[in-house]
Amino acid sequence: MTAADPVARRKRAGTALLTLALLLGAQTPARAAAEAPAEPSCGPGHVNVSDFHDGSGDYSTAFARALSALPGGGVLSVPAGSHLLRRHVAVNTDGICIKGAPGASVVVDPVEGDPDINHYAAFIVNKPAASGTGLDAVRDVSVQDLRIEVRKGVDGPISQGVVQYNNCRDCAVERSQVVWTGPSDIDLKGRSTDGIAFSQGSSGWISEVRVDGMPKVGILMTMGAHDVLIDEVETVGSGARNGAGGYWGAGIALGGSSRVTVRSAVSSGNRVAGILVGAVGGGVLGWHPARDSVITDCTVSGNGTRSQESAGLIVNSEAYATDHADVVPEGVVVDDLRSYGNNGHGIYVSSGRHVTIRASSVRDNTDHGILVANATHGEGRIADLTTDVSIQGTYAHHNGTVLGVHSGSVALRAVKDVEVRDSVLWGDGQVGNTLVLMSALAGAPGPDARSSGVLLSGIDVRNTLNTWAHGESESGAYDITGSGSPNAYRGTGLAAPPGSHYTDRATGHRYLKTTGPLVATGWS
């Protein structure tokens, strides 16, 4: 990774948030510009951590003393070589820039069995408020040009970031690596260590960073993180033994955050998802969804464990399982995503409102290319968690490489107000040969599980269109191109809302649906 000009970085951050504001309907560019994160401003001081080292193997005290020598902020230089941390370094002063020289690294290796989860981190911003309640804000803290190695992970219900920012405003991690160097056996990793975490009002950006092998999440935006740009990062191999669901095993996860942009990221080989947009909380904390998230120009590949809950990109919420059906991610824009070779779905939206997927390529995934579905709620009832979803200008092909005819390039399952338009969906007749699959929600009463308000417009189905029992939409309209007559579809005809159009590719004949949505014949 190469250093970037600070002014260019600042302009890049402002441009990304301007794009986000325009996508989500901001009224004026000035509003977006005001929200752009500032470049971290280092204070006037400058110290070298080596000058405070007592000659022992542990540099924890040396970092603490060096920070004490910067009461007005400044640059804390870390020279080349490896620096062991048995305890975390608390950074609670504005304007602190921790900057590594070429070849500089710190090694997080707390004493075996240490009960303090903070000691499993390298750097933490967490300044208790003078009032005794909550946290005071700390500003302009950055970690730059540093390799952070992690040898032990915390194992408990509360997660801990190796770099943890709590109520840290305009803070950054730049041109750095966070790498797991502990046991490779996932049963020995612990389960609750994140790479980089922004929480409790933190803002800023992460740029030109690689996070490798974290037990839980590579990069986590949670519980009040806002106005963050994640740019040109790579997250690899997240997930320990709890990697079968939830956030454990996502390369990048957004939950309880707002106005976060992920741009030009590569996320691969993670146990659950490359990128996950969801909700966090539960218990006394309540549930908090991600809002106004943008995923643009990203690649997710080789993620998942062939589970139905795995995907390259996931938009979901687990709150419905605890009777909080209204807590779902809202305002998600996915633009120019490349999702391929995942052991699961390419994109999985199981709960979300106002979700847009456009100009993306989804291919060679073992299950559905794009699955948009509602989740069950209670005893076979449908929770209307997935509404107002738009898939535009997307190319989905050769998905279902393991499940074959049971998978589709795009599958819609018991959804409300979903459109798929101007997209090409196809397979090769061997895998992924069910191209648009609208299925009733598995396990729910058939007639009550139908989709409604489904609009298929400008869809070129290069192979077959498959509608499961009760999978047809009760309302909406189809405008699709396929092979053969819709009246002869699967020997019974194709059920579709009245007013739908179908074009036979071979003959050019165009058909109009004149009967009701649950009637398979009536195309003329």
LINHUGI-V559989 format. One record per backbone hydrogen bond with DSSP energy under -1.0 kcal/mol. NH is the residue of the N-H (numbers start at 0). CO is the residue of the C=O. If there is no record, write none. Layout:
BEGIN
nh: (NH,NH)
co: (CO,CO)
END
This chain:
BEGIN
nh: (8,9,10,11,12,13,14,15,16,17,18,19,20,21,22,23,25,32,33,42,44,46,48,50,51,52,58,62,63,64,65,66,67,68,69,72,73,74,75,76,77,80,82,84,88,90,94,96,97,98,99,100,103,104,105,106,107,108,113,118,119,120,121,122,123,124,128,131,135,137,139,141,142,143,144,146,147,148,149,150,159,161,162,163,164,165,166,168,170,171,172,173,174,176,177,178,179,180,187,191,193,194,195,196,197,198,199,202,203,204,205,206,207,209,210,211,212,215,217,218,219,220,221,223,225,226,228,229,230,231,233,234,235,236,238,239,240,242,244,248,249,250,251,252,253,254,257,258,260,261,262,263,265,266,267,268,270,271,272,273,274,275,276,277,279,281,284,285,287,289,290,291,292,293,294,295,296,298,299,300,301,303,305,309,310,311,312,313,314,315,320,321,322,323,326,327,329,330,331,332,333,334,335,337,338,339,340,342,343,344,345,346,347,348,349,350,351,352,353,354,355,356,357,358,360,361,362,363,365,366,368,369,370,371,372,373,376,379,382,384,386,387,388,389,390,391,392,394,395,396,397,399,399,400,401,402,403,405,406,409,410,411,412,415,416,418,419,420,421,423,424,425,427,434,436,437,438,443,448,451,453,454,455,456,458,459,460,461,465,470,473,476,478,479,480,481,490,491,492,493,498,499,500,501,502,503,504,507,510,512,513,518,523)
co: (4,5,6,7,8,9,10,11,12,13,14,15,16,17,18,19,20,28,29,94,72,74,76,47,48,49,83,58,59,60,61,62,63,64,66,69,94,44,96,46,98,102,104,106,121,123,138,73,141,75,143,77,100,80,146,82,148,84,110,115,116,117,161,161,88,163,133,128,126,166,168,95,171,97,173,103,176,105,178,107,191,193,194,122,196,124,198,137,202,140,204,142,206,145,209,147,211,149,184,153,159,216,217,162,219,164,222,167,226,170,228,172,230,175,233,177,235,192,249,250,195,252,197,255,201,257,203,260,205,262,208,265,210,267,213,214,185,239,241,215,246,272,273,218,275,220,224,290,227,293,229,295,232,298,234,300,237,248,248,311,311,251,313,253,287,285,281,282,279,277,256,329,330,259,332,261,334,264,337,266,339,269,342,306,271,344,345,274,347,276,317,318,319,318,323,325,289,352,353,292,355,294,357,297,360,299,362,302,341,309,367,368,312,370,314,314,384,328,386,387,331,389,333,391,336,394,338,396,341,343,407,408,346,410,348,412,380,377,374,382,351,415,416,354,418,356,420,359,423,361,425,364,366,364,365,365,399,402,403,434,369,436,371,385,451,388,454,390,456,393,459,395,430,463,409,465,411,440,445,414,474,417,476,419,478,422,480,424,435,467,450,453,455,500,458,502,487,488,488,485,512,496,477,510,479,508,481,503,501,499,521,515,511)
END
